[in-house]
Amino acid sequence: MNNQSDWLINQLEQLIDTETSYEKRAFWYGLKTTVKQQQSRMQQIQAEIDGQLWNHEQW
């Protein structure tokens, strides 16, 4: 993960730990899950692009 995602996830974890309302905790948890999924998809896309760029058969 990159620094921005790490920072955001840490902030969301703090919010989840300190929040007393179930609805808000569920929202923060869902947002944290979404951030992690987006980061994973970005890494997959970057790896796919890298693989396509290094495919010598398509040069």
Steps between C-alpha positions, in 0.01 A plus 500: 500500500605856457541758773165668437308174520689394812426833664132485405461143625667594830266796540198283425614240753525772764152620413365145521662447840374826650150515349212400726222504241451168321390669176807723485733211586344295220546792259868546594558126472338490157710794387815327626406187305440707187838672529674164534315360198586802288866475599502132407341573161750777431788261570347239270455753220856628541633145483291429190627814326856413596457149362359630172781751461763230542335255261769479231264330256293818470792739443 
